Amino acid sequence: MRIGLLTEGGYPYATGEARLWCDRLVRGLPQHEFELYALSRSAEQERTRVPLPEHVTHVRTAPLWAPADDGRTYSRRERRRFADCFKELVHGICAGAPDPFAAGLYGLAGLAREQGGLYAALRSESAVRALEAACRAPGASRTVQAAQVTDLLEFVDELEGMLRPLSLDWYEENAHGDGLGAVDICHAAAGGVAALPGLLAKRFFGVPLLVTEYGVQLRAHYLAHLGGAGEGEEPRPAVRALLGAFHLRLATEIYARADFLTPGNAHARRWQERCGATRDRLRTVYPGMEADRFTTVGEAADGGDPDTLVWVGRVEPAKDLIALLHAFAEVRRAEPRTRLRIFATAADPGYLADCRSLAAQLFPDEAADSVTVGENPVAFEEIGGPEAPSAAEAYGTGRVAVLSSVIEGFPITLAEAMLCGRATVSTDVGAVCEVIGGTGLVVPPRNPRALAEACLSLLGDAERAQRLGAAARARALELFTVEQNVAAFREIYLRLLAKGSERPDGGVPFARPPEARVPGHWTSPTWAKPTPDPTSEAAV
């Protein structure tokens, strides 16, 4: 089976969990061929490519960061065709109408496939005028209707970047059987722009589309742009509204057209259902983690320092370490011997500096006597440092692991702590309750007092902490391993192919034997050879 794996800013370039789960999936299914179609976000990202197994036969990369001007100019007829399709697209965006949006999207894709890239057309004056007319038309929101010329130009610039997959050469038909039209299944490793090539492959060739979302792209956009949590200058209100409308319409189209959707948790599943995905095409598949990395710590008799709380993750505002530090202040008042160790996998420098400053104010350096060097009970460390070179060793330093986030999708660090057999205290956000499943304590977010009380209850009851940690490890081994993840996708791939083909040419799955793609001379099997005539000279 040939799988076209679609990624954006991830495998085979990016580091972190976005890359790891794809790598584990590919390596876990060596019986299939994988072709990677990667949308990259920066030139720097493309310089760090991970080693790939032999059954990855092709890697095709398209940069979303580089100018995409191919010098193509359209004729008058083509310009009219572009104008009609673009008007439908922006009408669908501004009025929230799914049918015109889809018609415009596929119309532009067909034009780009036949006549070349859309770069010049999307940046033309006619495109800006069409967008302005759609913004002023009845049905558009007040924020969109108030869009000024600078807003229109900024959105058109953003839209051109998001629609670049329409102009790629991944959809060409050729004698070599290359491109997305030749694969058996398109598997998008994320929603949003990453799934756009899969939508077009399904439209042009009838290739089944599978979409996996461990973090819902629409939700991520809202958090990054509509909530002001993104990096850099925040877009103006009209631009934010237009971007949000585009991502909503794109997500709705993906969920409506995909043959199957695999959310990574019930939280992501609810988002997909609210955007139109039907339950018969949904199956929750938890991300696969390498449990072996945590075996030594998870099965050790030593349960970690009984007076130490551990936090592991990316230091950023969404993790709300400020609330954790205030909670720890209450813990210290009740249990003065307690320590907090914060292990950073990555950090927002400004937020990290704020956390260090608050820790210094709340907990002045303490010393046992007048000649001993003072020490702060809060330690900021990095994974890979001298005392914790790995995440497993970081969790192993304490008895209780804490998660204090106010925003969370699937909490990877929480699942890691469970694999390490640690009792956990977490805030009730995202998929936390689903992951914990009753094996840890959960408190409301932004509530330092509740967080402190939960931590104290486990620090003061070693037997309870041990029971919860053992139950957490058993649950994680059942649900969050690479083996269960790979087995689920193996079944889903076969299920999609067994449904039959929707290809325009009426192709039949498995009609072409896999031997036909083996390099070098290939001899047809005996059953494919014509039976010789017994009376002929060759049969004698």
N, C-alpha and C positions, 0 to 999 in steps of 0.2 A: 504494500500500500504506500502511496506517495502522499505525504502530508506537507502542505504549505503552511509553515508557521509564521504568523505575522506579528511583528513586535514594533513598539515605538519607544525609543530611549531605553531599551533593555537589551535582552539577549540578541546577539552574542557579544555586546560591547559593555554595557553598564555593569557596575558592581552592585552588590546588595541583593535583597530578596527577589526583586524583579527579574534578575538574571538567574538566580539559583534555582528557582522552581522550574524554569524552562530547561535548564541544563539537566536537572534531575529527570525530567520527563523524557527528554531526548535520549539520554543514556539508559533509561529504564526500558526503552522500546527498540532494541537494536534490530528487531525483525522488520521494521518499517524504514523506508527512506524518508528523510526530512530535507526540505528545501526551505531555507530561511529568507524571509523578506523583511528587512529591517529598515525602519524609519529612524534616522539618527538625529540627535538634537544639537550636536556640536562637533567641530573638527577634532577637538581634544578627546571626545568620547570614542571616536573611530580609531584612535591610535592604540587603544587597549582592548584587544580582541582575545577572548578566551580560547583555549585549545578545543577543537571540535572533534567528535568521534568520526569514524570512517563512513558511517551511514548518513552523515550530513553531506549531501551531494552537491548542493549549490548554496551560495550566499550572495544575495543581491541587496545592495544598500542604496537608499535614496535619502539625501540630506534634506531635512526640513529647514536648516539654518542658512543654506547657501542660496544666492539669487538663482531663480529658475528661468531667466529670460533666454529662450531659445531663438530669439530673433524672428519668430513667426508672426506674420501679419495676415489677417483674414481678408478675403474678398468681400464685396458688398453683400452677397448672398449669405456668406458665413457670418458676417457681422449681424445681419438681421436674425439669423438663427441663434446666435449667442444672446442677442438682446431679448428674444422671446424666452429662452430658457432661464436667463438670469433674472428676468422680471418675475417669473414663477417662483424661483428659489427665494428671492428676497421678500416676496409677498408671503410665502410660507413662514419665513422667519419672523417678520413683523406682525403678521396677523395670527400667528400660531396655528397655521393650517397645514396638516401633515401631507395631504395629497398634492397641493402645488409644490411644496418643498421637495417631495420625492420626484415629481415630474421634472422639476428644474434641475435637480442633482443628477439624475440619470441622463437628461438631455445634454447637460454640459459634459458629462463623461463620454457620451457618444461622439460629441463634437471633437473633444480632445483626442479621442482614439482615432478618428478619421482624418483630422486636419492638423493635429499638432497641439502644443501646449497652450494653456489659457493665460499665461503670465501677462502678456500685453493687453489682452481683452479685459481681464479683471481689473487692471489698473487704468483703464480708459475713462474718459469723461462720461461716456454713455453709461458705464457701470455705476458711477457715482450718482448720476441723475436718476437712474432706475431705482437705486437704493433710497434716494431722497423722496421720490414719489411714493415708494412703499411705506416709508416712515410717516408721511403726511396723510396716507389713505385711512379711511374709516376702519376701525378694528385694531389699530396699533395702540399700544399703551401710551399714556401721557409722557412717560420718560423718553420713549422712542420718538414720539412726535416732536419733542423739544430738541432733537439732535441738531447740532450746528454743522457747518461745513467741515471743521476740524474733526468732529466726531465721525462724520461719514468717511473721511479720508483714512482715519485711523482704523476704523472697522474694516474697510475694504482691504487695507494692508494686511490685517490679521486674517481676513477671510481667504486671501490669496495663499497665505502660508498653509492654512488648514485644508485647502482644496488641492494642494499639490499632488496628492496621490491620484487624482483624476488624470493627470498628464503623464504618468509614468509609462514606461514601455513594458511593464509587467504583464500586460493583457494582449500582447501580440501573438498571433498564431503563426507558427513556422514549422518546417519539416523536422526539426530536431526535437519537437515535443517540449520546448522550454516554456516557462511562464506559468501563470496561475491557471490558465485554461487546461493544462495537462495534468494537474494534480488531482488526486482522488478526493481530498478534503482540505478545506481552508480552516485553519485553527488560529483565531485571533487571540493573542495572549493578553489582550485588554480590550475595553470598549473604545468608543470615541474614534479618533482619527486612525488608530491602529487597525480597526475593523473595516475601515472604508475600502481598502483593496479587496477584502473578502466580499463585501457587498457587490462590488463591480464584477468580480469573478462569478458570483452567483447570477448576476444579471446577464452577463455576456455569454457564459458557458454552462450555467446550471450547476456549478460546483457546490456541494453542500458546505454550509458555513457553521462552524462551532465557535462560540464566543465565551471566553473565560474571564471573569472579573473577580479578583481578590480585593480590589479596591474600586468601587464604582467610579468611573471616569466623570460622570455628570456631577456626582457629589464632590469629587476632588476639585472640579472646576468651580463649583459654588464656594467651596471653602477657600480656594486660592484667590479668586477674583472678586466674587460678590461679597465675601466676608472681610476683605482687606488683609488676608493672611499671606498674600503672595509677596515675592521679593520685588524690589524696585518700586517705581512710581505707580500708584494705584490708578487704573483707568477711570475716565470720567463716567458719570452715571449712565448716559445714553449708550456709551460703548459697552459698559458692563451689561446693560440690559440686552443689547443686540448679541453679544457673545453668549450670554446665558440662553437666549432664545435659540441660537444656532445649535448649541450643544444639546439642548433639550430635544429639538427636532431631529438631530442626528441620532441621539440615543433611542428615541421612539422608533425611528426607521430601522435601526439595527435590531432592536428587540422584536420588531414585527416580522422581519425577514429572515433572521437567523433560524437555522434548522434546529439548533439546540443551544441552550445557555447553561453554563456551569458557574453559578456564583460560589464564592469561597466561604460564605456563611449566610445565616438567615437574615442578617442585617442587610447584606448586599442583595439578597433575594427580594426583600420587601421593596427596595428601590426599583428593581427591575419590574416587579409586578405592578407597581404604581405607574410605571412608564409604558405599560401595555403588554409586557411579556405574559404569555399564558402558561399555566401551571404544567400542562402536559409536555412542555418543551424545557422545563427547568429541572435541574438536579444539583443539589448542593454537593460540592467536592472540596473538602478541606485541603489546604496546601500541605504538600509532603515535606517533612523535615527529616534530616539525617539523625535518627535517634542514637546511633552509635557514638556520636560526638559527646553525648551526655551520659553515657552508660556508667563511666567510672564514678562520676559525682552522684548520679541517681541511685546507684546500688551500694555506695559506700556506707559503712556503719556510722561514720561521723556525720552528723546532721548539720555541720557548720557551727560557727560561733553563736551560742544561744543569746548573746547580747547585741547582735549585729543585724541591722536591716540593710537590704541590698536593693538598689535600683539600677537597671540596665536599659540603655536606649539612646536615642538621639536627643541631645539637649536642645530643645526648642520650645517656644511658647505653648504649643498644643499639649505638651507633656506636663505642664503646670507644676514645675519643680518649686515654684514660689510657695504654693499651697503645701507641698510636701515638707518644705523647710519649717513652715509655721506649725505643721502637725508634729514634726519631730521636736520642736521646742516644748510642746506639751508632754511628749513621751519622755523627754529628759527630766522634766520636773517630777514625773512619777517614778522613773527608773534612771537615776543619774549615770549608771554605768553603760547605758546603751550608746551604740555608735551607728552612724549612717554612712554607707559607702556608695557613692554615685559613680557608676562606670559608664563612660560615654563611648558609643560606637561612632558618633559624629556629633558636631555641635554648631549651633549658631553662635558665632563669637560674641556678639553683643549680649545675647541672653545668658550665655555662660558667665560673662563678666558680672551681670546683674545678680546671678545666683551666688557667685563667690562672694560678692560684696554683702549680700543679705546674710549669708552664713557667718561671715566675719562679725557682723553686727549682733546677730542672735546668739552666737556661741563664741565669746572671746577665748583665745587660747588658754588652756588649762594646764597646770603643772602640779605634780604631787607634792613638791616641796620647793624651797627657795633656790635650789641649785639645779633643778631639772628643767630642761627645755619644754616650754608649753606646747600643747598639741590641741588642734581643733577636733571635736568629735565628728565633724562632717568632713569626709575625704572625697575630693574630686579626682578621679583616675580615668585612664583610658584602657579600652580593650586592646591588648597587645603590649601593655606595659610590663614592667618587671614582676609585679605581683599577680597580675591576671592576664597572661598572654592569650587566653581564650575566654569565650563567653561562659563555658561550663565552669571554669575555675573562678570566674567572677561570682556566679550564683553560689558556688561552693563555699564562699567566704562567710556567708551568713545563714541564719536559720529561716528567715522570713523574707520573701521578695515582695516588693511594693510596686504598684502601677498607679500613678496619680493623674492620668490624662484627662483632658476635657474633650478631646476629639480623638477618635480611634476607629480604625476599620477592623481588620483582623489583627489582634494583638500578638505579633510574632514573639516578642520578648516574654509574654505571659506563658505561651506554649512552651518556650524553652525552659522557663523556671519550673513548669510542671514536669517536663522530662527529667529535670534534675532532682525531682522529688522534694521540691520546696513548697511549704505552705505559702499562700499568697493573699495579699490584701490589695483590692483593686477598686477603682471607681466604675460606676455603672454607665459605661459609654460604649457605643459601637457593638461589637460582637463579644464583649467581655463575659457576660452571663452565659452565653452559648458555649464559649470555650471552657469556662470554669465548671459549669455543670454541677454545682454544689460541692466542689472540692476546695473551695476557698471562701474568703469573706469579701463581700462587695458592699461598698458604701456610696452615697451620692457624690457626684463631682463637686468641686469647689467648696468642700466642707472639711476643713482641716481638723476640726474637733472629732468628727466621726472617723476620719482616717486614723487619728491618734488613738482613739479608743479601740479600734479594731486591731491595730498593731500591738497595743498593750495586752489585749486579751490573748494573743498568740505568744507573745514574749513571756507571759506569766504562766503559760500552760504548755510545757514541753511535750507532754503526751498527746495533747490535741493537735499540736503543730505537726508532730510526726505522723499521726493518722491521716491528716489532711494531705500531707506531702506524699504519702504512699498512694492514697486514692488519686491524687492529681497525676502522678506518674503513670498509673495504670490506665487512666482515661486518655492521656496523651499518646501512649503506646498503641491504644486501640484506634484512635481517630486521626492523628496528625503525623503519620509516618510516610516516608517516600513510597513504601510498598502499597499502602491503600490508595494513594494518589495515582500511581502508575496503573494499578489494576482497574481503577474507575475509568481512566481515559482509554485503556485498551478496550474495555467493553463498549464505551461510547463510540469510538472509531468504528468498530464492527457494526454497531447498531445503525449508525448513519449510512454506512455503505450498503447494509442489507436492505435499507428502505427502498433502494432503487435509485435510478438516475433521473435527473430532470434536464439533462443536457439536450440542447437543441438538436444534436445529431442522433439522438436516441441511443447513445452509447450504453453498454451494459457493464456493470461493475465486474472486474476480474476477467473481462473478455480478452484482454491482452495479457498473456502470462508474464510473470515477473522476469523470466529468463530473457525476454526480449529486450530488457534494458541493461543486460550485462555487457560490458565493453568487450569488443573482439568478435570473432566469428561465432555465430549461433546457428545451430542446425535444428531444423524443425523436428518436432517429435514424430514418432512413427505414425501416430494416428492422423497427423496432418498431411502425410504424403499420399499421393494418389495411388490407388491399387493398380499394379502393372497388369497389362493385358496378357493372359497366359499364352496367346498365340503370337505375341510380338517377339521380335528378335532379342530384346533386352531381358525377357523373362526366361529365355532358354539357358 
